[in-house]
Amino acid sequence: MTYALPRLREEIAYIAYHFHWRREDILDLTHDERGQWVHEIARINTRVNEGG
């Protein structure tokens, strides 16, 4: 199974934007690890945006 390139780029951009990680470091993560970081960033953003 190949990973959809647009989705991969989206995850890289999202993590790099919020955590300022290098592209290479993000690519070293497994699909599951990237997904967990994306989820955590979204959770943090939601909490911050709700004033918590």
ModelCIF file with pLDDT and N, C-alpha, C, O atoms, coordinates in Angstrom:
data_MODEL
#
_entry.id   MODEL 
#
_entity.id                         1 
_entity.type                       polymer 
_entity.pdbx_number_of_molecules   1 
#
_entity_poly.entity_id                      1 
_entity_poly.type                           'polypeptide(L)' 
_entity_poly.nstd_linkage                   no 
_entity_poly.nstd_monomer                   no 
_entity_poly.pdbx_seq_one_letter_code       MTYALPRLREEIAYIAYHFHWRREDILDLTHDERGQWVHEIARINTRVNEGG 
_entity_poly.pdbx_seq_one_letter_code_can   MTYALPRLREEIAYIAYHFHWRREDILDLTHDERGQWVHEIARINTRVNEGG 
_entity_poly.pdbx_strand_id                 A 
#
loop_
_entity_poly_seq.entity_id 
_entity_poly_seq.num 
_entity_poly_seq.mon_id 
_entity_poly_seq.hetero 
1 1  MET n 
1 2  THR n 
1 3  TYR n 
1 4  ALA n 
1 5  LEU n 
1 6  PRO n 
1 7  ARG n 
1 8  LEU n 
1 9  ARG n 
1 10 GLU n 
1 11 GLU n 
1 12 ILE n 
1 13 ALA n 
1 14 TYR n 
1 15 ILE n 
1 16 ALA n 
1 17 TYR n 
1 18 HIS n 
1 19 PHE n 
1 20 HIS n 
1 21 TRP n 
1 22 ARG n 
1 23 ARG n 
1 24 GLU n 
1 25 ASP n 
1 26 ILE n 
1 27 LEU n 
1 28 ASP n 
1 29 LEU n 
1 30 THR n 
1 31 HIS n 
1 32 ASP n 
1 33 GLU n 
1 34 ARG n 
1 35 GLY n 
1 36 GLN n 
1 37 TRP n 
1 38 VAL n 
1 39 HIS n 
1 40 GLU n 
1 41 ILE n 
1 42 ALA n 
1 43 ARG n 
1 44 ILE n 
1 45 ASN n 
1 46 THR n 
1 47 ARG n 
1 48 VAL n 
1 49 ASN n 
1 50 GLU n 
1 51 GLY n 
1 52 GLY n 
#
_struct_asym.id          A 
_struct_asym.entity_id   1 
#
loop_
_ma_qa_metric.id 
_ma_qa_metric.mode 
_ma_qa_metric.name 
_ma_qa_metric.software_group_id 
_ma_qa_metric.type 
1 global pLDDT . pLDDT 
2 local  pLDDT . pLDDT 
#
_ma_qa_metric_global.metric_id      1 
_ma_qa_metric_global.metric_value   92.37 
_ma_qa_metric_global.model_id       1 
_ma_qa_metric_global.ordinal_id     1 
#
loop_
_ma_qa_metric_local.label_asym_id 
_ma_qa_metric_local.label_comp_id 
_ma_qa_metric_local.label_seq_id 
_ma_qa_metric_local.metric_id 
_ma_qa_metric_local.metric_value 
_ma_qa_metric_local.model_id 
_ma_qa_metric_local.ordinal_id 
A MET 1  2 54.00 1 1  
A THR 2  2 66.00 1 2  
A TYR 3  2 72.00 1 3  
A ALA 4  2 90.00 1 4  
A LEU 5  2 90.00 1 5  
A PRO 6  2 92.00 1 6  
A ARG 7  2 91.00 1 7  
A LEU 8  2 93.00 1 8  
A ARG 9  2 94.00 1 9  
A GLU 10 2 95.00 1 10 
A GLU 11 2 95.00 1 11 
A ILE 12 2 96.00 1 12 
A ALA 13 2 96.00 1 13 
A TYR 14 2 96.00 1 14 
A ILE 15 2 97.00 1 15 
A ALA 16 2 97.00 1 16 
A TYR 17 2 96.00 1 17 
A HIS 18 2 95.00 1 18 
A PHE 19 2 95.00 1 19 
A HIS 20 2 96.00 1 20 
A TRP 21 2 96.00 1 21 
A ARG 22 2 95.00 1 22 
A ARG 23 2 94.00 1 23 
A GLU 24 2 95.00 1 24 
A ASP 25 2 97.00 1 25 
A ILE 26 2 96.00 1 26 
A LEU 27 2 94.00 1 27 
A ASP 28 2 96.00 1 28 
A LEU 29 2 96.00 1 29 
A THR 30 2 94.00 1 30 
A HIS 31 2 91.00 1 31 
A ASP 32 2 95.00 1 32 
A GLU 33 2 96.00 1 33 
A ARG 34 2 96.00 1 34 
A GLY 35 2 95.00 1 35 
A GLN 36 2 97.00 1 36 
A TRP 37 2 97.00 1 37 
A VAL 38 2 97.00 1 38 
A HIS 39 2 97.00 1 39 
A GLU 40 2 97.00 1 40 
A ILE 41 2 97.00 1 41 
A ALA 42 2 97.00 1 42 
A ARG 43 2 96.00 1 43 
A ILE 44 2 95.00 1 44 
A ASN 45 2 94.00 1 45 
A THR 46 2 95.00 1 46 
A ARG 47 2 94.00 1 47 
A VAL 48 2 93.00 1 48 
A ASN 49 2 93.00 1 49 
A GLU 50 2 91.00 1 50 
A GLY 51 2 85.00 1 51 
A GLY 52 2 66.00 1 52 
#
loop_
_atom_site.group_PDB 
_atom_site.id 
_atom_site.type_symbol 
_atom_site.label_atom_id 
_atom_site.label_alt_id 
_atom_site.label_comp_id 
_atom_site.label_asym_id 
_atom_site.label_entity_id 
_atom_site.label_seq_id 
_atom_site.pdbx_PDB_ins_code 
_atom_site.Cartn_x 
_atom_site.Cartn_y 
_atom_site.Cartn_z 
_atom_site.occupancy 
_atom_site.B_iso_or_equiv 
_atom_site.pdbx_formal_charge 
_atom_site.auth_seq_id 
_atom_site.auth_comp_id 
_atom_site.auth_asym_id 
_atom_site.auth_atom_id 
_atom_site.pdbx_PDB_model_num 
ATOM 1   N N  . MET A 1 1  ? 0.847   -1.181 0.000  1.00 54.00 ? 1  MET A N  1 
ATOM 2   C CA . MET A 1 1  ? 0.000   0.000  0.000  1.00 54.00 ? 1  MET A CA 1 
ATOM 3   C C  . MET A 1 1  ? 0.890   1.241  0.000  1.00 54.00 ? 1  MET A C  1 
ATOM 4   O O  . MET A 1 1  ? 1.854   1.326  0.761  1.00 54.00 ? 1  MET A O  1 
ATOM 5   N N  . THR A 1 2  ? 0.563   2.177  -0.842 1.00 66.00 ? 2  THR A N  1 
ATOM 6   C CA . THR A 1 2  ? 1.298   3.434  -0.846 1.00 66.00 ? 2  THR A CA 1 
ATOM 7   C C  . THR A 1 2  ? 0.494   4.493  -0.121 1.00 66.00 ? 2  THR A C  1 
ATOM 8   O O  . THR A 1 2  ? -0.736  4.477  -0.109 1.00 66.00 ? 2  THR A O  1 
ATOM 9   N N  . TYR A 1 3  ? 1.204   5.386  0.464  1.00 72.00 ? 3  TYR A N  1 
ATOM 10  C CA . TYR A 1 3  ? 0.586   6.465  1.216  1.00 72.00 ? 3  TYR A CA 1 
ATOM 11  C C  . TYR A 1 3  ? 0.310   7.608  0.259  1.00 72.00 ? 3  TYR A C  1 
ATOM 12  O O  . TYR A 1 3  ? 1.185   7.970  -0.528 1.00 72.00 ? 3  TYR A O  1 
ATOM 13  N N  . ALA A 1 4  ? -0.855  8.174  0.303  1.00 90.00 ? 4  ALA A N  1 
ATOM 14  C CA . ALA A 1 4  ? -1.229  9.251  -0.607 1.00 90.00 ? 4  ALA A CA 1 
ATOM 15  C C  . ALA A 1 4  ? -0.314  10.463 -0.398 1.00 90.00 ? 4  ALA A C  1 
ATOM 16  O O  . ALA A 1 4  ? -0.232  11.013 0.700  1.00 90.00 ? 4  ALA A O  1 
ATOM 17  N N  . LEU A 1 5  ? 0.361   10.860 -1.456 1.00 90.00 ? 5  LEU A N  1 
ATOM 18  C CA . LEU A 1 5  ? 1.317   11.959 -1.376 1.00 90.00 ? 5  LEU A CA 1 
ATOM 19  C C  . LEU A 1 5  ? 0.686   13.265 -0.899 1.00 90.00 ? 5  LEU A C  1 
ATOM 20  O O  . LEU A 1 5  ? 1.297   13.955 -0.083 1.00 90.00 ? 5  LEU A O  1 
ATOM 21  N N  . PRO A 1 6  ? -0.506  13.639 -1.368 1.00 92.00 ? 6  PRO A N  1 
ATOM 22  C CA . PRO A 1 6  ? -1.107  14.883 -0.849 1.00 92.00 ? 6  PRO A CA 1 
ATOM 23  C C  . PRO A 1 6  ? -1.343  14.830 0.667  1.00 92.00 ? 6  PRO A C  1 
ATOM 24  O O  . PRO A 1 6  ? -1.137  15.823 1.364  1.00 92.00 ? 6  PRO A O  1 
ATOM 25  N N  . ARG A 1 7  ? -1.768  13.686 1.166  1.00 91.00 ? 7  ARG A N  1 
ATOM 26  C CA . ARG A 1 7  ? -2.000  13.546 2.610  1.00 91.00 ? 7  ARG A CA 1 
ATOM 27  C C  . ARG A 1 7  ? -0.688  13.620 3.381  1.00 91.00 ? 7  ARG A C  1 
ATOM 28  O O  . ARG A 1 7  ? -0.626  14.241 4.442  1.00 91.00 ? 7  ARG A O  1 
ATOM 29  N N  . LEU A 1 8  ? 0.348   12.998 2.861  1.00 93.00 ? 8  LEU A N  1 
ATOM 30  C CA . LEU A 1 8  ? 1.660   13.049 3.498  1.00 93.00 ? 8  LEU A CA 1 
ATOM 31  C C  . LEU A 1 8  ? 2.165   14.485 3.561  1.00 93.00 ? 8  LEU A C  1 
ATOM 32  O O  . LEU A 1 8  ? 2.661   14.928 4.597  1.00 93.00 ? 8  LEU A O  1 
ATOM 33  N N  . ARG A 1 9  ? 2.039   15.211 2.455  1.00 94.00 ? 9  ARG A N  1 
ATOM 34  C CA . ARG A 1 9  ? 2.460   16.617 2.448  1.00 94.00 ? 9  ARG A CA 1 
ATOM 35  C C  . ARG A 1 9  ? 1.672   17.437 3.465  1.00 94.00 ? 9  ARG A C  1 
ATOM 36  O O  . ARG A 1 9  ? 2.228   18.301 4.144  1.00 94.00 ? 9  ARG A O  1 
ATOM 37  N N  . GLU A 1 10 ? 0.396   17.163 3.561  1.00 95.00 ? 10 GLU A N  1 
ATOM 38  C CA . GLU A 1 10 ? -0.457  17.877 4.517  1.00 95.00 ? 10 GLU A CA 1 
ATOM 39  C C  . GLU A 1 10 ? 0.013   17.622 5.955  1.00 95.00 ? 10 GLU A C  1 
ATOM 40  O O  . GLU A 1 10 ? 0.109   18.555 6.752  1.00 95.00 ? 10 GLU A O  1 
ATOM 41  N N  . GLU A 1 11 ? 0.300   16.378 6.278  1.00 95.00 ? 11 GLU A N  1 
ATOM 42  C CA . GLU A 1 11 ? 0.774   16.051 7.624  1.00 95.00 ? 11 GLU A CA 1 
ATOM 43  C C  . GLU A 1 11 ? 2.121   16.706 7.911  1.00 95.00 ? 11 GLU A C  1 
ATOM 44  O O  . GLU A 1 11 ? 2.337   17.240 8.999  1.00 95.00 ? 11 GLU A O  1 
ATOM 45  N N  . ILE A 1 12 ? 3.034   16.666 6.926  1.00 96.00 ? 12 ILE A N  1 
ATOM 46  C CA . ILE A 1 12 ? 4.344   17.283 7.110  1.00 96.00 ? 12 ILE A CA 1 
ATOM 47  C C  . ILE A 1 12 ? 4.187   18.780 7.343  1.00 96.00 ? 12 ILE A C  1 
ATOM 48  O O  . ILE A 1 12 ? 4.792   19.333 8.261  1.00 96.00 ? 12 ILE A O  1 
ATOM 49  N N  . ALA A 1 13 ? 3.388   19.430 6.526  1.00 96.00 ? 13 ALA A N  1 
ATOM 50  C CA . ALA A 1 13 ? 3.193   20.874 6.664  1.00 96.00 ? 13 ALA A CA 1 
ATOM 51  C C  . ALA A 1 13 ? 2.578   21.224 8.019  1.00 96.00 ? 13 ALA A C  1 
ATOM 52  O O  . ALA A 1 13 ? 2.981   22.197 8.655  1.00 96.00 ? 13 ALA A O  1 
ATOM 53  N N  . TYR A 1 14 ? 1.619   20.441 8.447  1.00 96.00 ? 14 TYR A N  1 
ATOM 54  C CA . TYR A 1 14 ? 0.916   20.700 9.709  1.00 96.00 ? 14 TYR A CA 1 
ATOM 55  C C  . TYR A 1 14 ? 1.856   20.587 10.900 1.00 96.00 ? 14 TYR A C  1 
ATOM 56  O O  . TYR A 1 14 ? 1.885   21.463 11.765 1.00 96.00 ? 14 TYR A O  1 
ATOM 57  N N  . ILE A 1 15 ? 2.621   19.510 10.939 1.00 97.00 ? 15 ILE A N  1 
ATOM 58  C CA . ILE A 1 15 ? 3.557   19.296 12.051 1.00 97.00 ? 15 ILE A CA 1 
ATOM 59  C C  . ILE A 1 15 ? 4.686   20.316 12.000 1.00 97.00 ? 15 ILE A C  1 
ATOM 60  O O  . ILE A 1 15 ? 5.052   20.887 13.027 1.00 97.00 ? 15 ILE A O  1 
ATOM 61  N N  . ALA A 1 16 ? 5.238   20.548 10.815 1.00 97.00 ? 16 ALA A N  1 
ATOM 62  C CA . ALA A 1 16 ? 6.341   21.505 10.684 1.00 97.00 ? 16 ALA A CA 1 
ATOM 63  C C  . ALA A 1 16 ? 5.895   22.911 11.075 1.00 97.00 ? 16 ALA A C  1 
ATOM 64  O O  . ALA A 1 16 ? 6.640   23.636 11.734 1.00 97.00 ? 16 ALA A O  1 
ATOM 65  N N  . TYR A 1 17 ? 4.700   23.296 10.681 1.00 96.00 ? 17 TYR A N  1 
ATOM 66  C CA . TYR A 1 17 ? 4.176   24.631 11.005 1.00 96.00 ? 17 TYR A CA 1 
ATOM 67  C C  . TYR A 1 17 ? 4.032   24.825 12.509 1.00 96.00 ? 17 TYR A C  1 
ATOM 68  O O  . TYR A 1 17 ? 4.419   25.861 13.050 1.00 96.00 ? 17 TYR A O  1 
ATOM 69  N N  . HIS A 1 18 ? 3.481   23.838 13.169 1.00 95.00 ? 18 HIS A N  1 
ATOM 70  C CA . HIS A 1 18 ? 3.191   23.984 14.590 1.00 95.00 ? 18 HIS A CA 1 
ATOM 71  C C  . HIS A 1 18 ? 4.384   23.698 15.496 1.00 95.00 ? 18 HIS A C  1 
ATOM 72  O O  . HIS A 1 18 ? 4.544   24.361 16.520 1.00 95.00 ? 18 HIS A O  1 
ATOM 73  N N  . PHE A 1 19 ? 5.213   22.738 15.148 1.00 95.00 ? 19 PHE A N  1 
ATOM 74  C CA . PHE A 1 19 ? 6.315   22.337 16.021 1.00 95.00 ? 19 PHE A CA 1 
ATOM 75  C C  . PHE A 1 19 ? 7.685   22.724 15.477 1.00 95.00 ? 19 PHE A C  1 
ATOM 76  O O  . PHE A 1 19 ? 8.698   22.561 16.157 1.00 95.00 ? 19 PHE A O  1 
ATOM 77  N N  . HIS A 1 20 ? 7.714   23.242 14.236 1.00 96.00 ? 20 HIS A N  1 
ATOM 78  C CA . HIS A 1 20 ? 8.966   23.686 13.616 1.00 96.00 ? 20 HIS A CA 1 
ATOM 79  C C  . HIS A 1 20 ? 9.990   22.561 13.489 1.00 96.00 ? 20 HIS A C  1 
ATOM 80  O O  . HIS A 1 20 ? 11.196  22.786 13.594 1.00 96.00 ? 20 HIS A O  1 
ATOM 81  N N  . TRP A 1 21 ? 9.489   21.354 13.261 1.00 96.00 ? 21 TRP A N  1 
ATOM 82  C CA . TRP A 1 21 ? 10.377  20.210 13.042 1.00 96.00 ? 21 TRP A CA 1 
ATOM 83  C C  . TRP A 1 21 ? 10.826  20.208 11.597 1.00 96.00 ? 21 TRP A C  1 
ATOM 84  O O  . TRP A 1 21 ? 10.119  20.697 10.715 1.00 96.00 ? 21 TRP A O  1 
ATOM 85  N N  . ARG A 1 22 ? 12.002  19.657 11.357 1.00 95.00 ? 22 ARG A N  1 
ATOM 86  C CA . ARG A 1 22 ? 12.525  19.538 9.995  1.00 95.00 ? 22 ARG A CA 1 
ATOM 87  C C  . ARG A 1 22 ? 11.770  18.452 9.236  1.00 95.00 ? 22 ARG A C  1 
ATOM 88  O O  . ARG A 1 22 ? 11.322  17.463 9.816  1.00 95.00 ? 22 ARG A O  1 
ATOM 89  N N  . ARG A 1 23 ? 11.640  18.657 7.936  1.00 94.00 ? 23 ARG A N  1 
ATOM 90  C CA . ARG A 1 23 ? 10.944  17.709 7.074  1.00 94.00 ? 23 ARG A CA 1 
ATOM 91  C C  . ARG A 1 23 ? 11.502  16.299 7.220  1.00 94.00 ? 23 ARG A C  1 
ATOM 92  O O  . ARG A 1 23 ? 10.747  15.329 7.289  1.00 94.00 ? 23 ARG A O  1 
ATOM 93  N N  . GLU A 1 24 ? 12.811  16.192 7.267  1.00 95.00 ? 24 GLU A N  1 
ATOM 94  C CA . GLU A 1 24 ? 13.449  14.880 7.371  1.00 95.00 ? 24 GLU A CA 1 
ATOM 95  C C  . GLU A 1 24 ? 13.064  14.171 8.673  1.00 95.00 ? 24 GLU A C  1 
ATOM 96  O O  . GLU A 1 24 ? 12.850  12.959 8.694  1.00 95.00 ? 24 GLU A O  1 
ATOM 97  N N  . ASP A 1 25 ? 12.981  14.944 9.751  1.00 97.00 ? 25 ASP A N  1 
ATOM 98  C CA . ASP A 1 25 ? 12.601  14.355 11.039 1.00 97.00 ? 25 ASP A CA 1 
ATOM 99  C C  . ASP A 1 25 ? 11.158  13.861 11.011 1.00 97.00 ? 25 ASP A C  1 
ATOM 100 O O  . ASP A 1 25 ? 10.837  12.817 11.578 1.00 97.00 ? 25 ASP A O  1 
ATOM 101 N N  . ILE A 1 26 ? 10.308  14.610 10.356 1.00 96.00 ? 26 ILE A N  1 
ATOM 102 C CA . ILE A 1 26 ? 8.905   14.210 10.258 1.00 96.00 ? 26 ILE A CA 1 
ATOM 103 C C  . ILE A 1 26 ? 8.772   12.963 9.387  1.00 96.00 ? 26 ILE A C  1 
ATOM 104 O O  . ILE A 1 26 ? 7.988   12.066 9.695  1.00 96.00 ? 26 ILE A O  1 
ATOM 105 N N  . LEU A 1 27 ? 9.535   12.912 8.308  1.00 94.00 ? 27 LEU A N  1 
ATOM 106 C CA . LEU A 1 27 ? 9.483   11.747 7.424  1.00 94.00 ? 27 LEU A CA 1 
ATOM 107 C C  . LEU A 1 27 ? 10.028  10.493 8.096  1.00 94.00 ? 27 LEU A C  1 
ATOM 108 O O  . LEU A 1 27 ? 9.686   9.379  7.700  1.00 94.00 ? 27 LEU A O  1 
ATOM 109 N N  . ASP A 1 28 ? 10.867  10.666 9.102  1.00 96.00 ? 28 ASP A N  1 
ATOM 110 C CA . ASP A 1 28 ? 11.390  9.511  9.836  1.00 96.00 ? 28 ASP A CA 1 
ATOM 111 C C  . ASP A 1 28 ? 10.330  8.866  10.725 1.00 96.00 ? 28 ASP A C  1 
ATOM 112 O O  . ASP A 1 28 ? 10.497  7.725  11.154 1.00 96.00 ? 28 ASP A O  1 
ATOM 113 N N  . LEU A 1 29 ? 9.250   9.578  11.002 1.00 96.00 ? 29 LEU A N  1 
ATOM 114 C CA . LEU A 1 29 ? 8.167   9.025  11.809 1.00 96.00 ? 29 LEU A CA 1 
ATOM 115 C C  . LEU A 1 29 ? 7.386   7.999  10.988 1.00 96.00 ? 29 LEU A C  1 
ATOM 116 O O  . LEU A 1 29 ? 7.296   8.107  9.765  1.00 96.00 ? 29 LEU A O  1 
ATOM 117 N N  . THR A 1 30 ? 6.830   7.017  11.665 1.00 94.00 ? 30 THR A N  1 
ATOM 118 C CA . THR A 1 30 ? 5.936   6.094  10.976 1.00 94.00 ? 30 THR A CA 1 
ATOM 119 C C  . THR A 1 30 ? 4.612   6.797  10.700 1.00 94.00 ? 30 THR A C  1 
ATOM 120 O O  . THR A 1 30 ? 4.327   7.858  11.257 1.00 94.00 ? 30 THR A O  1 
ATOM 121 N N  . HIS A 1 31 ? 3.822   6.197  9.844  1.00 91.00 ? 31 HIS A N  1 
ATOM 122 C CA . HIS A 1 31 ? 2.499   6.738  9.542  1.00 91.00 ? 31 HIS A CA 1 
ATOM 123 C C  . HIS A 1 31 ? 1.692   6.921  10.830 1.00 91.00 ? 31 HIS A C  1 
ATOM 124 O O  . HIS A 1 31 ? 1.064   7.960  11.033 1.00 91.00 ? 31 HIS A O  1 
ATOM 125 N N  . ASP A 1 32 ? 1.714   5.916  11.686 1.00 95.00 ? 32 ASP A N  1 
ATOM 126 C CA . ASP A 1 32 ? 0.964   5.986  12.946 1.00 95.00 ? 32 ASP A CA 1 
ATOM 127 C C  . ASP A 1 32 ? 1.491   7.097  13.851 1.00 95.00 ? 32 ASP A C  1 
ATOM 128 O O  . ASP A 1 32 ? 0.705   7.822  14.460 1.00 95.00 ? 32 ASP A O  1 
ATOM 129 N N  . GLU A 1 33 ? 2.812   7.235  13.944 1.00 96.00 ? 33 GLU A N  1 
ATOM 130 C CA . GLU A 1 33 ? 3.385   8.290  14.785 1.00 96.00 ? 33 GLU A CA 1 
ATOM 131 C C  . GLU A 1 33 ? 2.993   9.678  14.267 1.00 96.00 ? 33 GLU A C  1 
ATOM 132 O O  . GLU A 1 33 ? 2.627   10.556 15.049 1.00 96.00 ? 33 GLU A O  1 
ATOM 133 N N  . ARG A 1 34 ? 3.072   9.870  12.952 1.00 96.00 ? 34 ARG A N  1 
ATOM 134 C CA . ARG A 1 34 ? 2.668   11.162 12.389 1.00 96.00 ? 34 ARG A CA 1 
ATOM 135 C C  . ARG A 1 34 ? 1.210   11.436 12.702 1.00 96.00 ? 34 ARG A C  1 
ATOM 136 O O  . ARG A 1 34 ? 0.845   12.549 13.079 1.00 96.00 ? 34 ARG A O  1 
ATOM 137 N N  . GLY A 1 35 ? 0.384   10.422 12.545 1.00 95.00 ? 35 GLY A N  1 
ATOM 138 C CA . GLY A 1 35 ? -1.035  10.590 12.846 1.00 95.00 ? 35 GLY A CA 1 
ATOM 139 C C  . GLY A 1 35 ? -1.276  10.969 14.297 1.00 95.00 ? 35 GLY A C  1 
ATOM 140 O O  . GLY A 1 35 ? -2.147  11.787 14.592 1.00 95.00 ? 35 GLY A O  1 
ATOM 141 N N  . GLN A 1 36 ? -0.509  10.378 15.200 1.00 97.00 ? 36 GLN A N  1 
ATOM 142 C CA . GLN A 1 36 ? -0.648  10.712 16.620 1.00 97.00 ? 36 GLN A CA 1 
ATOM 143 C C  . GLN A 1 36 ? -0.247  12.160 16.881 1.00 97.00 ? 36 GLN A C  1 
ATOM 144 O O  . GLN A 1 36 ? -0.909  12.855 17.651 1.00 97.00 ? 36 GLN A O  1 
ATOM 145 N N  . TRP A 1 37 ? 0.831   12.621 16.247 1.00 97.00 ? 37 TRP A N  1 
ATOM 146 C CA . TRP A 1 37 ? 1.249   14.014 16.425 1.00 97.00 ? 37 TRP A CA 1 
ATOM 147 C C  . TRP A 1 37 ? 0.230   14.979 15.837 1.00 97.00 ? 37 TRP A C  1 
ATOM 148 O O  . TRP A 1 37 ? -0.065  16.012 16.438 1.00 97.00 ? 37 TRP A O  1 
ATOM 149 N N  . VAL A 1 38 ? -0.309  14.649 14.666 1.00 97.00 ? 38 VAL A N  1 
ATOM 150 C CA . VAL A 1 38 ? -1.339  15.490 14.058 1.00 97.00 ? 38 VAL A CA 1 
ATOM 151 C C  . VAL A 1 38 ? -2.540  15.586 14.994 1.00 97.00 ? 38 VAL A C  1 
ATOM 152 O O  . VAL A 1 38 ? -3.084  16.670 15.206 1.00 97.00 ? 38 VAL A O  1 
ATOM 153 N N  . HIS A 1 39 ? -2.947  14.461 15.546 1.00 97.00 ? 39 HIS A N  1 
ATOM 154 C CA . HIS A 1 39 ? -4.079  14.440 16.487 1.00 97.00 ? 39 HIS A CA 1 
ATOM 155 C C  . HIS A 1 39 ? -3.782  15.293 17.720 1.00 97.00 ? 39 HIS A C  1 
ATOM 156 O O  . HIS A 1 39 ? -4.641  16.048 18.175 1.00 97.00 ? 39 HIS A O  1 
ATOM 157 N N  . GLU A 1 40 ? -2.582  15.175 18.254 1.00 97.00 ? 40 GLU A N  1 
ATOM 158 C CA . GLU A 1 40 ? -2.216  15.927 19.461 1.00 97.00 ? 40 GLU A CA 1 
ATOM 159 C C  . GLU A 1 40 ? -2.175  17.426 19.181 1.00 97.00 ? 40 GLU A C  1 
ATOM 160 O O  . GLU A 1 40 ? -2.643  18.221 19.996 1.00 97.00 ? 40 GLU A O  1 
ATOM 161 N N  . ILE A 1 41 ? -1.623  17.818 18.044 1.00 97.00 ? 41 ILE A N  1 
ATOM 162 C CA . ILE A 1 41 ? -1.589  19.240 17.681 1.00 97.00 ? 41 ILE A CA 1 
ATOM 163 C C  . ILE A 1 41 ? -3.012  19.773 17.558 1.00 97.00 ? 41 ILE A C  1 
ATOM 164 O O  . ILE A 1 41 ? -3.314  20.861 18.047 1.00 97.00 ? 41 ILE A O  1 
ATOM 165 N N  . ALA A 1 42 ? -3.877  19.016 16.913 1.00 97.00 ? 42 ALA A N  1 
ATOM 166 C CA . ALA A 1 42 ? -5.277  19.439 16.772 1.00 97.00 ? 42 ALA A CA 1 
ATOM 167 C C  . ALA A 1 42 ? -5.936  19.590 18.133 1.00 97.00 ? 42 ALA A C  1 
ATOM 168 O O  . ALA A 1 42 ? -6.702  20.529 18.352 1.00 97.00 ? 42 ALA A O  1 
ATOM 169 N N  . ARG A 1 43 ? -5.646  18.673 19.046 1.00 96.00 ? 43 ARG A N  1 
ATOM 170 C CA . ARG A 1 43 ? -6.221  18.744 20.398 1.00 96.00 ? 43 ARG A CA 1 
ATOM 171 C C  . ARG A 1 43 ? -5.732  20.001 21.118 1.00 96.00 ? 43 ARG A C  1 
ATOM 172 O O  . ARG A 1 43 ? -6.516  20.698 21.762 1.00 96.00 ? 43 ARG A O  1 
ATOM 173 N N  . ILE A 1 44 ? -4.444  20.286 21.006 1.00 95.00 ? 44 ILE A N  1 
ATOM 174 C CA . ILE A 1 44 ? -3.865  21.484 21.634 1.00 95.00 ? 44 ILE A CA 1 
ATOM 175 C C  . ILE A 1 44 ? -4.528  22.737 21.030 1.00 95.00 ? 44 ILE A C  1 
ATOM 176 O O  . ILE A 1 44 ? -4.936  23.638 21.763 1.00 95.00 ? 44 ILE A O  1 
ATOM 177 N N  . ASN A 1 45 ? -4.630  22.788 19.708 1.00 94.00 ? 45 ASN A N  1 
ATOM 178 C CA . ASN A 1 45 ? -5.235  23.940 19.065 1.00 94.00 ? 45 ASN A CA 1 
ATOM 179 C C  . ASN A 1 45 ? -6.673  24.154 19.509 1.00 94.00 ? 45 ASN A C  1 
ATOM 180 O O  . ASN A 1 45 ? -7.089  25.286 19.756 1.00 94.00 ? 45 ASN A O  1 
ATOM 181 N N  . THR A 1 46 ? -7.422  23.080 19.609 1.00 95.00 ? 46 THR A N  1 
ATOM 182 C CA . THR A 1 46 ? -8.807  23.177 20.063 1.00 95.00 ? 46 THR A CA 1 
ATOM 183 C C  . THR A 1 46 ? -8.874  23.748 21.465 1.00 95.00 ? 46 THR A C  1 
ATOM 184 O O  . THR A 1 46 ? -9.675  24.640 21.743 1.00 95.00 ? 46 THR A O  1 
ATOM 185 N N  . ARG A 1 47 ? -8.031  23.230 22.349 1.00 94.00 ? 47 ARG A N  1 
ATOM 186 C CA . ARG A 1 47 ? -8.027  23.695 23.735 1.00 94.00 ? 47 ARG A CA 1 
ATOM 187 C C  . ARG A 1 47 ? -7.652  25.164 23.808 1.00 94.00 ? 47 ARG A C  1 
ATOM 188 O O  . ARG A 1 47 ? -8.292  25.924 24.535 1.00 94.00 ? 47 ARG A O  1 
ATOM 189 N N  . VAL A 1 48 ? -6.642  25.580 23.078 1.00 93.00 ? 48 VAL A N  1 
ATOM 190 C CA . VAL A 1 48 ? -6.199  26.977 23.080 1.00 93.00 ? 48 VAL A CA 1 
ATOM 191 C C  . VAL A 1 48 ? -7.290  27.879 22.511 1.00 93.00 ? 48 VAL A C  1 
ATOM 192 O O  . VAL A 1 48 ? -7.573  28.943 23.060 1.00 93.00 ? 48 VAL A O  1 
ATOM 193 N N  . ASN A 1 49 ? -7.889  27.456 21.427 1.00 93.00 ? 49 ASN A N  1 
ATOM 194 C CA . ASN A 1 49 ? -8.933  28.264 20.792 1.00 93.00 ? 49 ASN A CA 1 
ATOM 195 C C  . ASN A 1 49 ? -10.191 28.399 21.639 1.00 93.00 ? 49 ASN A C  1 
ATOM 196 O O  . ASN A 1 49 ? -10.956 29.352 21.489 1.00 93.00 ? 49 ASN A O  1 
ATOM 197 N N  . GLU A 1 50 ? -10.396 27.432 22.533 1.00 91.00 ? 50 GLU A N  1 
ATOM 198 C CA . GLU A 1 50 ? -11.546 27.488 23.417 1.00 91.00 ? 50 GLU A CA 1 
ATOM 199 C C  . GLU A 1 50 ? -11.217 28.198 24.723 1.00 91.00 ? 50 GLU A C  1 
ATOM 200 O O  . GLU A 1 50 ? -12.058 28.293 25.617 1.00 91.00 ? 50 GLU A O  1 
ATOM 201 N N  . GLY A 1 51 ? -9.994  28.694 24.824 1.00 85.00 ? 51 GLY A N  1 
ATOM 202 C CA . GLY A 1 51 ? -9.605  29.460 26.007 1.00 85.00 ? 51 GLY A CA 1 
ATOM 203 C C  . GLY A 1 51 ? -9.166  28.605 27.165 1.00 85.00 ? 51 GLY A C  1 
ATOM 204 O O  . GLY A 1 51 ? -9.101  29.096 28.292 1.00 85.00 ? 51 GLY A O  1 
ATOM 205 N N  . GLY A 1 52 ? -8.860  27.335 26.933 1.00 66.00 ? 52 GLY A N  1 
ATOM 206 C CA . GLY A 1 52 ? -8.505  26.465 28.046 1.00 66.00 ? 52 GLY A CA 1 
ATOM 207 C C  . GLY A 1 52 ? -7.073  26.187 28.080 1.00 66.00 ? 52 GLY A C  1 
ATOM 208 O O  . GLY A 1 52 ? -6.606  25.465 28.961 1.00 66.00 ? 52 GLY A O  1 
#
